[in-house]
Amino acid sequence: MGFGVFIHRSDSIYDDSPAERYQFPSQYLGRVLACLGDWIIYYEPKKVAYTRGYFAIAKVGRVMPDPTAPGMHIALVESGTYLDFINPVPFSGPEGVVEHGVLNDEGRISGRAQSAVRLISSTDFNRVVLLGFNEIESELPRVGEAEVLEPVSGFADVQSPFILEHERDRMTQFTSRIVRDHIFRRLVLEAYDRRCAITGLRLINGGGRAEVNAAHIRPVEANGPDILTNGLALSGTAHWMFDRGLISLSDDLEILISRQANDRESIQLLFNRSGRAIVPQRAAQQPHPHFLRWHRDNCFKH
C-alpha cells in the first residue's frame, strides 16, 4: 500500500465521479494497485480554468476492469472517505512546488508531474493534507470525544480544541463523522455565502455564526458523499421540509412543492422571489443532477 496522486479535470473526458470512482487506462494499473487500501490526493492541472490544484482526498477501496470500456480500469473509492480540502492547494507556492517528488536531481520539474497517476511519499502527502486542512485542524475534536459542534438552535457558538497528537492519526480523524460533518458544513456555507438556497435569507448572529445548516441532498445514511455537489445551505425550516420530502429541486433548480403538503401557499411564501434555488455561480460547486434526481426519486412526496 502507498499514497498516490490522481489527476482529475472538471472537464474530464473519462467517466469519473471523484467521490465514487476513477476511470484510468491500463498503463496506470500497477500504480493504482500500489495505492489499493490507502489514500490518494486528487489534483487538477494548472491548465484547467479556475483550477483547484490539489483539492481532495479519498481512499482506494477496489480496482477492477471497466466492463463498458476495453483497456480501461476503475478505481472504486471506499464509501465515506472522499473529502474536499477546505483550502485547495496550488501546485507551487512561495517556497516552490508542494510535491517535492516531482523534482529531478537538478531540482527542476520532471515529466513525472504530467503523469495522471503517480505515487507520492508520506512526507509530501502529509504536507499537502496539512495545507488543505490547515484552517480547520485547530477546531476539530479528537475521534471519540463527545463535543457538540452543531448546536440545536443554530445560533450558539461552540468550539472544541483539536490536538493532532500523532501524524499517523490524521487519516483516522478524517473518517470520523464528527470531523467530516464539521468540514462539510464549512465547505457548504462558504460556497453559499451562508445564505439559504431556498429562502435567500442570510442570518448571522453577533458571534458571526450563520443560521443555515449544511444539508446533504442524498443523506449519509443512504451512502451520500460529503461532497459539495451533494450539499445545500438551508435554513432550519427549509432543511426540515427538504429532508421530509415536502420540497425538492428539479435539475434546473426550480423549487418543487409536494402535492402532499398541507399548506402549499404558505410554503411558497418562504421561497425567494425567483422560485429557484440560489446556488454558487461556479458549475463545479452547484448541486449535481445525479443527487437531485436521487432526492426526487427517494425522498420527495410526489
Residue, then its C-alpha position, 0 to 999 in steps of 0.5 A: m500500500g502507498f499514497g498516490v496522486f490522481i489527476h482529475r479535470s472538471d472537464s474530464i473526458y473519462d467517466d469519473s465521479p471523484a467521490e465514487r470512482y476513477q476511470f484510468p487506462s491500463q498503463y496506470l494499473g500497477r500504480v493504482l494497485a500500489c495505492l489499493g487500501d490507502w489514500i490518494i490526493y486528487y489534483e487538477p492541472k494548472k491548465v484547467a480554468y479556475t483550477r483547484g490544484y490539489f483539492a481532495i482526498a479519498k481512499v482506494g477501496r477496489v480496482m477492477p476492469d471497466p466492463t463498458a470500456p476495453g483497456m480501461h480500469i476503475a478505481l472504486v473509492e471506499s464509501g465515506t472517505y472522499l473529502d474536499f480540502i477546505n483550502p485547495v492547494p496550488f501546485s507551487g507556492p512561495e517556497g516552490v512546488v508542494e510535491h517535492g517528488v516531482l523534482n529531478d536531481e537538478g531540482r527542476i520539474s520532471g515529466r513525472a508531474q504530467s503523469a495522471v497517476r503517480l505515487i507520492s511519499s508520506t512526507d509530501f502527502n502529509r504536507v499537502v493534507l496539512l495545507g488543505f486542512n490547515e484552517i480547520e485542524s485547530e477546531l476539530p475534536r479528537v475521534g471519540e470525544a463527545e463535543v457538540l459542534e452543531p448546536v440545536s438552535g443554530f445560533a450558539d457558538v461552540q468550539s472544541p480544541f483539536i490536538l493532532e497528537h500523532e501524524r499517523d492519526r490524521m487519516t483516522q480523524f478524517t473518517s470520523r463523522i464528527v470531523r467530516d460533518h464539521i468540514f462539510r458544513r464549512l465547505v457548504l456555507e462558504a460556497y453559499d455565502r451562508r445564505c439559504a438556497i431556498t429562502g435567500l435569507r442570510l442570518i448571522n448572529g453577533g458571534g458571526r455564526a450563520e443560521v443555515n445548516a449544511a444539508h446533504i441532498r442524498p443523506v449519509e445514511a443512504n451512502g451520500p458523499d460529503i461532497l459539495t455537489n451533494g450539499l445545500a445551505l438551508s435554513g432550519t425550516a427549509h432543511w426540515m421540509f427538504d429532508r421530509g420530502l415536502i420540497s425538492l429541486s428539479d435539475d434546473l433548480e426550480i423549487l418543487i412543492s409536494r402535492q402532499a403538503n398541507d399548506r402549499e401557499s404558505i410554503q411558497l411564501l418562504f421561497n425567494r422571489s425567483g422560485r429557484a434555488i440560489v446556488p454558487q455561480r461556479a458549475a463545479q460547486q452547484p448541486h449535481p443532477h445525479f443527487l437531485r434526481w436521487h432526492r426526487d426519486n427517494c425522498f420527495k412526496h410526489 
